[in-house]
Amino acid sequence: MNLPIQRSMLTIFAATLVTATLLIAPASGKEKPGKQSKHAPTTSAAAASALMGSVPESSPAPKPGQYDSKPGMAWKTVGGTVKSIQGDVYTVEDFDGNQMTVHVGRSTKHLRGNKKVGDSIRAEITHGGFANSVQ
């Protein structure tokens, strides 16, 4: 046989092999009836929870005007400039110009000392605005 015919036959053979592989591979991945799966099907959150064990529950978000009074699960980190301090409440203006209140208590970790008006801060706060840490 001459070389062009051999090349075309080789190309046809390779294409046939690839097609057969693509058809057989997905079929072999399917489970056969009666065979137990290693993975348990999860159809609900309760079933998933039962498989994973206990899932920590988070407290509901505080209502408007209600603030956390102790450290808790961190919600987000805020940064900005301290505009005023009234007791345990810092008013912080973020870098976009939005003002927010951050509640600081005895259990707040003060990294790099106490803050004063005009200082730039970064605080890790709870959903209710309590500062777990201020730096």
C-alpha positions as CSV (number, residue, x, y, z in Angstrom):
1,M,0.0,0.0,0.0
2,N,1.1,3.5,-0.6
3,L,1.7,6.1,2.2
4,P,-1.5,8.3,1.7
5,I,-3.8,5.3,2.0
6,Q,-2.0,4.1,5.1
7,R,-2.4,7.5,6.7
8,S,-6.1,7.7,5.9
9,M,-6.6,4.2,7.3
10,L,-4.7,5.2,10.4
11,T,-6.8,8.3,10.8
12,I,-10.0,6.3,10.4
13,F,-8.8,3.7,13.0
14,A,-7.9,6.5,15.5
15,A,-11.2,8.2,15.0
16,T,-13.1,4.9,15.5
17,L,-11.1,4.2,18.7
18,V,-11.8,7.6,20.2
19,T,-15.5,7.4,19.4
20,A,-15.7,3.9,21.0
21,T,-13.9,5.2,24.1
22,L,-16.3,8.1,24.4
23,L,-19.3,5.9,24.1
24,I,-18.1,3.2,26.5
25,A,-16.6,5.4,29.2
26,P,-19.9,7.1,30.3
27,A,-21.7,3.8,30.3
28,S,-19.1,2.1,32.5
29,G,-19.5,5.0,35.0
30,K,-23.1,4.3,35.6
31,E,-24.0,2.2,38.5
32,K,-25.5,-1.2,37.9
33,P,-28.8,-2.1,39.4
34,G,-28.4,-3.9,42.8
35,K,-24.9,-2.5,43.4
36,Q,-24.6,-0.4,46.6
37,S,-23.1,3.0,46.2
38,K,-20.3,4.1,48.4
39,H,-21.9,7.6,48.7
40,A,-25.2,8.0,50.5
41,P,-27.7,10.1,48.6
42,T,-28.6,13.4,50.4
43,T,-32.0,14.6,49.7
44,S,-32.5,17.1,52.5
45,A,-30.5,19.3,54.9
46,A,-31.6,17.1,57.7
47,A,-30.0,14.1,56.0
48,A,-26.9,16.0,55.2
49,S,-26.7,17.1,58.8
50,A,-27.1,13.5,60.0
51,L,-24.2,12.5,57.8
52,M,-21.9,15.3,58.9
53,G,-22.7,15.4,62.6
54,S,-23.7,18.5,64.4
55,V,-23.6,21.8,62.5
56,P,-23.1,24.9,64.6
57,E,-26.1,27.2,64.7
58,S,-25.7,30.9,64.4
59,S,-27.8,33.3,66.2
60,P,-30.3,35.3,64.3
61,A,-29.4,38.8,63.0
62,P,-30.2,41.5,65.5
63,K,-33.1,43.8,64.9
64,P,-32.5,47.4,63.9
65,G,-31.3,49.4,66.9
66,Q,-30.3,46.2,68.7
67,Y,-26.6,45.5,69.1
68,D,-24.4,42.7,70.2
69,S,-22.9,43.2,73.7
70,K,-20.3,40.4,73.5
71,P,-17.9,38.8,71.0
72,G,-19.3,36.3,68.6
73,M,-19.0,34.9,65.2
74,A,-17.2,37.3,63.0
75,W,-19.5,38.8,60.3
76,K,-17.1,41.1,58.4
77,T,-14.0,43.3,58.7
78,V,-14.5,47.0,58.4
79,G,-11.9,49.7,58.1
80,G,-12.0,53.5,58.2
81,T,-11.3,56.6,60.3
82,V,-12.7,57.1,63.9
83,K,-15.0,60.1,63.7
84,S,-16.2,60.1,67.3
85,I,-16.1,58.0,70.5
86,Q,-19.0,58.0,72.9
87,G,-18.5,55.6,75.8
88,D,-18.1,52.2,74.2
89,V,-19.4,53.2,70.7
90,Y,-17.0,54.2,68.0
91,T,-18.4,56.0,64.9
92,V,-16.3,55.0,62.0
93,E,-16.3,56.4,58.5
94,D,-15.2,53.9,55.9
95,F,-13.1,54.7,52.9
96,D,-16.3,55.2,50.8
97,G,-17.6,57.8,53.1
98,N,-20.3,55.6,54.8
99,Q,-20.6,56.0,58.6
100,M,-21.2,53.0,60.9
101,T,-21.2,52.4,64.7
102,V,-18.9,49.8,66.2
103,H,-19.4,48.7,69.8
104,V,-16.3,48.1,71.8
105,G,-16.4,46.3,75.1
106,R,-14.0,44.9,77.7
107,S,-13.7,41.6,75.7
108,T,-12.7,43.4,72.5
109,K,-9.0,42.7,71.7
110,H,-7.2,46.1,71.3
111,L,-4.3,45.4,69.0
112,R,-1.7,48.2,68.8
113,G,-3.2,50.2,71.8
114,N,-6.4,52.2,72.4
115,K,-7.7,54.4,69.6
116,K,-8.7,58.0,69.5
117,V,-10.6,60.3,67.2
118,G,-8.8,60.6,63.8
119,D,-7.1,57.2,64.0
120,S,-7.5,54.7,61.2
121,I,-8.8,51.4,62.4
122,R,-9.7,48.0,61.1
123,A,-12.2,46.0,63.2
124,E,-13.6,42.5,63.0
125,I,-17.3,42.8,63.9
126,T,-20.2,40.6,64.6
127,H,-23.5,40.9,62.7
128,G,-24.7,43.1,65.6
129,G,-21.8,45.5,65.3
130,F,-19.7,44.3,68.3
131,A,-16.0,44.5,67.7
132,N,-14.2,41.3,68.4
133,S,-10.9,43.1,67.7
134,V,-9.7,46.6,66.8
135,Q,-6.3,47.4,65.3
